[in-house]
Amino acid sequence: MKTEEKWTGRRVDFPVFSDTLSKRRAELGNPELARNSGKNRTESKKALLKAIKDAGGNW
């Protein structure tokens, strides 16, 4: 039996989910979602983000 055949939980049809999400956002005027403030970042995450920034990226 394949793994996906064993799953008994709710299944998400991603094309339908994406369409529904797009419509809901449009109804709300496409609000800008707040980004994570980063107050609880680990030192390793801070180092990773710094390395991305130093390389010219913007996370």
C-alpha positions in Angstrom: 0.0 0.0 0.0 1.4 3.4 -1.0 1.9 6.1 1.7 -0.7 8.4 0.1 -3.3 5.5 0.3 -2.8 5.2 4.0 -3.5 8.9 4.7 -7.0 9.3 6.3 -6.8 13.0 7.1 -8.1 15.9 5.1 -6.6 16.3 1.6 -5.9 19.7 0.1 -6.4 20.3 -3.6 -3.7 23.0 -4.0 -5.0 24.5 -7.3 -8.4 24.9 -5.6 -6.8 26.3 -2.4 -4.7 28.8 -4.4 -7.7 30.0 -6.3 -9.8 30.4 -3.2 -7.0 32.2 -1.4 -6.5 34.6 -4.3 -10.2 35.4 -4.3 -10.3 36.0 -0.6 -7.3 38.3 -0.7 -8.9 40.2 -3.6 -12.1 40.7 -1.6 -10.0 42.2 1.2 -8.2 44.5 -1.1 -5.0 42.4 -1.3 -3.8 43.4 2.1 0.0 43.4 2.8 0.6 40.6 5.3 2.8 41.4 8.2 6.2 39.8 8.2 7.5 37.9 11.2 9.2 40.5 13.5 12.1 38.2 14.1 12.2 38.8 17.9 12.7 35.1 18.7 15.3 34.2 16.0 18.1 31.8 16.9 21.7 32.9 16.5 22.0 30.5 13.6 19.0 32.1 11.8 20.4 35.6 12.4 23.8 34.5 11.0 22.0 33.0 7.9 20.1 36.2 7.3 23.2 38.2 7.7 25.0 36.0 5.2 22.1 36.4 2.7 22.2 40.2 3.2 26.0 40.3 2.8 25.7 38.4 -0.4 23.3 41.0 -1.8 20.1 39.2 -1.0 17.0 40.5 0.8 15.0 38.0 2.8 
